[in-house]
Amino acid sequence: MPRSHEAGPSILSNPDRGINRVKAKQVASSEFRALIVDRDSMTSDLLASTLSRERRCRASAVSSANLLRILESDHAEILVIGAELSHQSQTGFDLAQMVSRAHPDILIVILLNQSTHESVVNAFRCGARGVFSRQQPASEFLDCVEHVRKGFIWAGALETTLLLDAFRCIPSPNVAVANEASALTERELQVVQCAAKGMTNKVIAAELGLSEHTVKNYLFRSFEKIGVSNRVELLFYLTMRGHPLGPLTASGPATDLRVG
């Protein structure tokens, strides 16, 4: 059952991990290993120092370039990743997705500079078990890490609201276009898949060799056919129907959810 607070975080239990109260207490009292990969070495070191000082934690700052190699031998329980980091055209979302696939037992917390519908959905979609906004106090970051380690899913009050709003936006099945293969043309499907990955119209146009105006027209027609009104709804629509979307693409802190 969810436990929500009007001004506080939401903590959802995770029965799949089978952690009962006794075991949760044992987990809380034992030392654990955490790795921090933030947007720069200074903030990574600061977060690692905070965890080491305030919790029974052996926390270390590592670079995104060395993370996957380090994880081959370092048995970390918690991995904290800044969504805004950039390494070889990869974002924190991309890195989290790679770690989640290669090391599914590692518990991931994503740090967001600015919480939007798309960033919160992307964070959980790439394997995060906790989403923390930098606008929240440091004490809540410690709580976030602690609860994720116990087997809970963590989101702040704003992030929970954004996530619930996104779920409310999931479109009902459109009976008139139940056969999706006949609803969208091959080119329309290519465009909407790019849009669902967070690409702007300009990037989609360059990727597919189209003009921005043509991309916008494809999106308008596609949104109308499948019954969605923005890119968050589109992301859910394609995900629920099993379309592979590939690596997530950062589109900046002020992502536009409209067609154009």
TINUVO-769587 format. One record per residue (C-alpha): residue number from 0; x, y, z; chain. Coordinates in steps of 0.05 Angstrom, whole numbers, plus 5000, padded with zeros to 4 digits. Example, Ala and Ser with C-alpha at 12.3 -4.5 7.8 and 13.67 -1.06 7.14 Angstrom:
<sites>
num->0, xx->5246, yy->4910, zz->5156, cadena->A
num->1, xx->5273, yy->4979, zz->5143, cadena->A
</sites>
This chain:
<sites>
num->0, xx->5000, yy->5000, zz->5000, cadena->A
num->1, xx->5026, yy->5070, zz->4984, cadena->A
num->2, xx->5042, yy->5115, zz->5041, cadena->A
num->3, xx->5036, yy->5187, zz->5019, cadena->A
num->4, xx->5047, yy->5254, zz->5052, cadena->A
num->5, xx->5019, yy->5320, zz->5029, cadena->A
num->6, xx->5086, yy->5355, zz->5031, cadena->A
num->7, xx->5132, yy->5295, zz->5035, cadena->A
num->8, xx->5156, yy->5238, zz->4992, cadena->A
num->9, xx->5118, yy->5177, zz->4971, cadena->A
num->10, xx->5146, yy->5109, zz->4990, cadena->A
num->11, xx->5117, yy->5049, zz->4956, cadena->A
num->12, xx->5129, yy->4980, zz->4982, cadena->A
num->13, xx->5161, yy->4928, zz->4937, cadena->A
num->14, xx->5133, yy->4859, zz->4953, cadena->A
num->15, xx->5175, yy->4827, zz->4897, cadena->A
num->16, xx->5238, yy->4837, zz->4939, cadena->A
num->17, xx->5206, yy->4801, zz->4998, cadena->A
num->18, xx->5237, yy->4847, zz->5051, cadena->A
num->19, xx->5198, yy->4843, zz->5116, cadena->A
num->20, xx->5204, yy->4891, zz->5174, cadena->A
num->21, xx->5255, yy->4849, zz->5211, cadena->A
num->22, xx->5300, yy->4844, zz->5150, cadena->A
num->23, xx->5290, yy->4918, zz->5135, cadena->A
num->24, xx->5317, yy->4934, zz->5205, cadena->A
num->25, xx->5377, yy->4889, zz->5193, cadena->A
num->26, xx->5390, yy->4923, zz->5126, cadena->A
num->27, xx->5385, yy->4992, zz->5157, cadena->A
num->28, xx->5437, yy->4975, zz->5211, cadena->A
num->29, xx->5489, yy->4943, zz->5167, cadena->A
num->30, xx->5542, yy->4978, zz->5127, cadena->A
num->31, xx->5530, yy->4984, zz->5052, cadena->A
num->32, xx->5568, yy->5003, zz->4990, cadena->A
num->33, xx->5546, yy->5061, zz->4944, cadena->A
num->34, xx->5574, yy->5092, zz->4881, cadena->A
num->35, xx->5560, yy->5163, zz->4860, cadena->A
num->36, xx->5562, yy->5186, zz->4787, cadena->A
num->37, xx->5540, yy->5258, zz->4784, cadena->A
num->38, xx->5547, yy->5315, zz->4733, cadena->A
num->39, xx->5617, yy->5333, zz->4758, cadena->A
num->40, xx->5669, yy->5306, zz->4807, cadena->A
num->41, xx->5656, yy->5360, zz->4859, cadena->A
num->42, xx->5583, yy->5343, zz->4868, cadena->A
num->43, xx->5597, yy->5269, zz->4865, cadena->A
num->44, xx->5649, yy->5276, zz->4921, cadena->A
num->45, xx->5601, yy->5318, zz->4962, cadena->A
num->46, xx->5545, yy->5267, zz->4958, cadena->A
num->47, xx->5593, yy->5210, zz->4973, cadena->A
num->48, xx->5620, yy->5247, zz->5034, cadena->A
num->49, xx->5549, yy->5261, zz->5059, cadena->A
num->50, xx->5528, yy->5188, zz->5053, cadena->A
num->51, xx->5592, yy->5164, zz->5087, cadena->A
num->52, xx->5585, yy->5214, zz->5144, cadena->A
num->53, xx->5511, yy->5208, zz->5157, cadena->A
num->54, xx->5498, yy->5134, zz->5143, cadena->A
num->55, xx->5536, yy->5069, zz->5152, cadena->A
num->56, xx->5559, yy->5073, zz->5081, cadena->A
num->57, xx->5623, yy->5064, zz->5042, cadena->A
num->58, xx->5608, yy->5114, zz->4986, cadena->A
num->59, xx->5654, yy->5132, zz->4930, cadena->A
num->60, xx->5651, yy->5181, zz->4872, cadena->A
num->61, xx->5666, yy->5150, zz->4804, cadena->A
num->62, xx->5667, yy->5176, zz->4734, cadena->A
num->63, xx->5615, yy->5155, zz->4683, cadena->A
num->64, xx->5671, yy->5132, zz->4636, cadena->A
num->65, xx->5695, yy->5081, zz->4688, cadena->A
num->66, xx->5629, yy->5060, zz->4719, cadena->A
num->67, xx->5614, yy->4996, zz->4680, cadena->A
num->68, xx->5686, yy->4971, zz->4688, cadena->A
num->69, xx->5684, yy->4985, zz->4763, cadena->A
num->70, xx->5618, yy->4949, zz->4771, cadena->A
num->71, xx->5649, yy->4885, zz->4745, cadena->A
num->72, xx->5688, yy->4879, zz->4811, cadena->A
num->73, xx->5655, yy->4928, zz->4859, cadena->A
num->74, xx->5595, yy->4897, zz->4894, cadena->A
num->75, xx->5556, yy->4962, zz->4904, cadena->A
num->76, xx->5484, yy->4959, zz->4929, cadena->A
num->77, xx->5465, yy->5030, zz->4911, cadena->A
num->78, xx->5482, yy->5072, zz->4850, cadena->A
num->79, xx->5465, yy->5146, zz->4848, cadena->A
num->80, xx->5466, yy->5177, zz->4779, cadena->A
num->81, xx->5456, yy->5249, zz->4758, cadena->A
num->82, xx->5408, yy->5252, zz->4699, cadena->A
num->83, xx->5443, yy->5313, zz->4670, cadena->A
num->84, xx->5512, yy->5282, zz->4664, cadena->A
num->85, xx->5539, yy->5277, zz->4594, cadena->A
num->86, xx->5593, yy->5230, zz->4570, cadena->A
num->87, xx->5604, yy->5211, zz->4497, cadena->A
num->88, xx->5534, yy->5236, zz->4479, cadena->A
num->89, xx->5503, yy->5193, zz->4534, cadena->A
num->90, xx->5459, yy->5221, zz->4589, cadena->A
num->91, xx->5448, yy->5195, zz->4660, cadena->A
num->92, xx->5385, yy->5161, zz->4634, cadena->A
num->93, xx->5426, yy->5123, zz->4582, cadena->A
num->94, xx->5477, yy->5102, zz->4635, cadena->A
num->95, xx->5423, yy->5080, zz->4684, cadena->A
num->96, xx->5390, yy->5038, zz->4630, cadena->A
num->97, xx->5456, yy->5003, zz->4613, cadena->A
num->98, xx->5471, yy->4989, zz->4686, cadena->A
num->99, xx->5400, yy->4963, zz->4698, cadena->A
num->100, xx->5408, yy->4913, zz->4641, cadena->A
num->101, xx->5478, yy->4891, zz->4659, cadena->A
num->102, xx->5470, yy->4891, zz->4735, cadena->A
num->103, xx->5395, yy->4884, zz->4751, cadena->A
num->104, xx->5408, yy->4874, zz->4826, cadena->A
num->105, xx->5438, yy->4944, zz->4835, cadena->A
num->106, xx->5388, yy->4994, zz->4863, cadena->A
num->107, xx->5390, yy->5059, zz->4824, cadena->A
num->108, xx->5372, yy->5129, zz->4847, cadena->A
num->109, xx->5366, yy->5184, zz->4794, cadena->A
num->110, xx->5380, yy->5257, zz->4811, cadena->A
num->111, xx->5340, yy->5309, zz->4773, cadena->A
num->112, xx->5357, yy->5383, zz->4765, cadena->A
num->113, xx->5285, yy->5398, zz->4746, cadena->A
num->114, xx->5227, yy->5350, zz->4751, cadena->A
num->115, xx->5181, yy->5346, zz->4690, cadena->A
num->116, xx->5131, yy->5294, zz->4668, cadena->A
num->117, xx->5180, yy->5267, zz->4618, cadena->A
num->118, xx->5242, yy->5266, zz->4663, cadena->A
num->119, xx->5205, yy->5229, zz->4719, cadena->A
num->120, xx->5175, yy->5178, zz->4672, cadena->A
num->121, xx->5243, yy->5168, zz->4638, cadena->A
num->122, xx->5278, yy->5159, zz->4705, cadena->A
num->123, xx->5233, yy->5101, zz->4726, cadena->A
num->124, xx->5231, yy->5073, zz->4655, cadena->A
num->125, xx->5307, yy->5067, zz->4654, cadena->A
num->126, xx->5308, yy->5026, zz->4718, cadena->A
num->127, xx->5310, yy->5076, zz->4776, cadena->A
num->128, xx->5279, yy->5055, zz->4842, cadena->A
num->129, xx->5285, yy->5125, zz->4870, cadena->A
num->130, xx->5277, yy->5194, zz->4838, cadena->A
num->131, xx->5305, yy->5253, zz->4877, cadena->A
num->132, xx->5300, yy->5327, zz->4858, cadena->A
num->133, xx->5359, yy->5372, zz->4875, cadena->A
num->134, xx->5308, yy->5422, zz->4900, cadena->A
num->135, xx->5294, yy->5378, zz->4960, cadena->A
num->136, xx->5336, yy->5382, zz->5025, cadena->A
num->137, xx->5396, yy->5337, zz->5035, cadena->A
num->138, xx->5362, yy->5301, zz->5092, cadena->A
num->139, xx->5310, yy->5275, zz->5043, cadena->A
num->140, xx->5365, yy->5250, zz->4997, cadena->A
num->141, xx->5391, yy->5208, zz->5055, cadena->A
num->142, xx->5320, yy->5182, zz->5068, cadena->A
num->143, xx->5312, yy->5167, zz->4994, cadena->A
num->144, xx->5376, yy->5124, zz->4992, cadena->A
num->145, xx->5358, yy->5089, zz->5057, cadena->A
num->146, xx->5288, yy->5071, zz->5035, cadena->A
num->147, xx->5309, yy->5048, zz->4966, cadena->A
num->148, xx->5360, yy->5003, zz->4999, cadena->A
num->149, xx->5305, yy->4973, zz->5043, cadena->A
num->150, xx->5266, yy->4953, zz->4980, cadena->A
num->151, xx->5219, yy->5012, zz->4973, cadena->A
num->152, xx->5207, yy->5056, zz->4912, cadena->A
num->153, xx->5218, yy->5130, zz->4928, cadena->A
num->154, xx->5191, yy->5193, zz->4896, cadena->A
num->155, xx->5184, yy->5263, zz->4923, cadena->A
num->156, xx->5116, yy->5297, zz->4929, cadena->A
num->157, xx->5123, yy->5334, zz->4862, cadena->A
num->158, xx->5152, yy->5274, zz->4826, cadena->A
num->159, xx->5095, yy->5230, zz->4852, cadena->A
num->160, xx->5044, yy->5280, zz->4827, cadena->A
num->161, xx->5077, yy->5283, zz->4758, cadena->A
num->162, xx->5079, yy->5208, zz->4754, cadena->A
num->163, xx->5006, yy->5201, zz->4772, cadena->A
num->164, xx->4988, yy->5256, zz->4722, cadena->A
num->165, xx->5026, yy->5216, zz->4669, cadena->A
num->166, xx->4986, yy->5153, zz->4686, cadena->A
num->167, xx->4921, yy->5192, zz->4682, cadena->A
num->168, xx->4943, yy->5213, zz->4612, cadena->A
num->169, xx->4947, yy->5142, zz->4587, cadena->A
num->170, xx->4897, yy->5139, zz->4530, cadena->A
num->171, xx->4841, yy->5089, zz->4529, cadena->A
num->172, xx->4846, yy->5038, zz->4472, cadena->A
num->173, xx->4818, yy->5068, zz->4409, cadena->A
num->174, xx->4771, yy->5015, zz->4382, cadena->A
num->175, xx->4767, yy->5049, zz->4314, cadena->A
num->176, xx->4842, yy->5040, zz->4306, cadena->A
num->177, xx->4852, yy->4975, zz->4343, cadena->A
num->178, xx->4893, yy->4948, zz->4285, cadena->A
num->179, xx->4953, yy->4993, zz->4295, cadena->A
num->180, xx->4989, yy->4967, zz->4233, cadena->A
num->181, xx->4936, yy->4998, zz->4190, cadena->A
num->182, xx->4929, yy->5060, zz->4234, cadena->A
num->183, xx->5000, yy->5087, zz->4224, cadena->A
num->184, xx->5043, yy->5086, zz->4162, cadena->A
num->185, xx->5114, yy->5062, zz->4168, cadena->A
num->186, xx->5141, yy->5134, zz->4165, cadena->A
num->187, xx->5091, yy->5158, zz->4217, cadena->A
num->188, xx->5112, yy->5102, zz->4264, cadena->A
num->189, xx->5186, yy->5121, zz->4254, cadena->A
num->190, xx->5170, yy->5193, zz->4272, cadena->A
num->191, xx->5129, yy->5178, zz->4334, cadena->A
num->192, xx->5182, yy->5129, zz->4360, cadena->A
num->193, xx->5234, yy->5184, zz->4354, cadena->A
num->194, xx->5188, yy->5233, zz->4389, cadena->A
num->195, xx->5175, yy->5183, zz->4446, cadena->A
num->196, xx->5251, yy->5178, zz->4456, cadena->A
num->197, xx->5252, yy->5253, zz->4471, cadena->A
num->198, xx->5279, yy->5278, zz->4404, cadena->A
num->199, xx->5259, yy->5348, zz->4383, cadena->A
num->200, xx->5227, yy->5359, zz->4315, cadena->A
num->201, xx->5294, yy->5387, zz->4290, cadena->A
num->202, xx->5332, yy->5324, zz->4311, cadena->A
num->203, xx->5278, yy->5278, zz->4282, cadena->A
num->204, xx->5281, yy->5316, zz->4216, cadena->A
num->205, xx->5357, yy->5307, zz->4213, cadena->A
num->206, xx->5353, yy->5234, zz->4233, cadena->A
num->207, xx->5301, yy->5216, zz->4180, cadena->A
num->208, xx->5320, yy->5264, zz->4125, cadena->A
num->209, xx->5256, yy->5305, zz->4130, cadena->A
num->210, xx->5238, yy->5378, zz->4140, cadena->A
num->211, xx->5215, yy->5401, zz->4208, cadena->A
num->212, xx->5148, yy->5421, zz->4177, cadena->A
num->213, xx->5139, yy->5350, zz->4150, cadena->A
num->214, xx->5156, yy->5320, zz->4218, cadena->A
num->215, xx->5105, yy->5365, zz->4252, cadena->A
num->216, xx->5052, yy->5343, zz->4202, cadena->A
num->217, xx->5068, yy->5270, zz->4213, cadena->A
num->218, xx->5061, yy->5280, zz->4288, cadena->A
num->219, xx->4995, yy->5316, zz->4283, cadena->A
num->220, xx->4966, yy->5260, zz->4239, cadena->A
num->221, xx->4995, yy->5205, zz->4283, cadena->A
num->222, xx->4970, yy->5236, zz->4348, cadena->A
num->223, xx->4900, yy->5242, zz->4318, cadena->A
num->224, xx->4900, yy->5170, zz->4293, cadena->A
num->225, xx->4921, yy->5137, zz->4358, cadena->A
num->226, xx->4884, yy->5185, zz->4405, cadena->A
num->227, xx->4940, yy->5219, zz->4444, cadena->A
num->228, xx->4953, yy->5293, zz->4454, cadena->A
num->229, xx->5026, yy->5298, zz->4477, cadena->A
num->230, xx->5092, yy->5260, zz->4480, cadena->A
num->231, xx->5082, yy->5232, zz->4550, cadena->A
num->232, xx->5017, yy->5198, zz->4527, cadena->A
num->233, xx->5054, yy->5175, zz->4465, cadena->A
num->234, xx->5110, yy->5144, zz->4507, cadena->A
num->235, xx->5059, yy->5104, zz->4547, cadena->A
num->236, xx->5021, yy->5084, zz->4484, cadena->A
num->237, xx->5082, yy->5055, zz->4450, cadena->A
num->238, xx->5110, yy->5023, zz->4513, cadena->A
num->239, xx->5044, yy->4989, zz->4529, cadena->A
num->240, xx->5043, yy->4960, zz->4459, cadena->A
num->241, xx->5113, yy->4933, zz->4463, cadena->A
num->242, xx->5148, yy->4979, zz->4414, cadena->A
num->243, xx->5224, yy->4981, zz->4426, cadena->A
num->244, xx->5243, yy->5053, zz->4436, cadena->A
num->245, xx->5319, yy->5045, zz->4442, cadena->A
num->246, xx->5363, yy->5090, zz->4485, cadena->A
num->247, xx->5331, yy->5150, zz->4518, cadena->A
num->248, xx->5350, yy->5218, zz->4491, cadena->A
num->249, xx->5357, yy->5280, zz->4534, cadena->A
num->250, xx->5317, yy->5338, zz->4508, cadena->A
num->251, xx->5336, yy->5388, zz->4560, cadena->A
num->252, xx->5304, yy->5411, zz->4625, cadena->A
num->253, xx->5247, yy->5447, zz->4591, cadena->A
num->254, xx->5221, yy->5391, zz->4547, cadena->A
num->255, xx->5163, yy->5411, zz->4503, cadena->A
num->256, xx->5109, yy->5359, zz->4505, cadena->A
num->257, xx->5070, yy->5387, zz->4447, cadena->A
num->258, xx->5073, yy->5365, zz->4375, cadena->A
num->259, xx->5114, yy->5423, zz->4351, cadena->A
</sites>
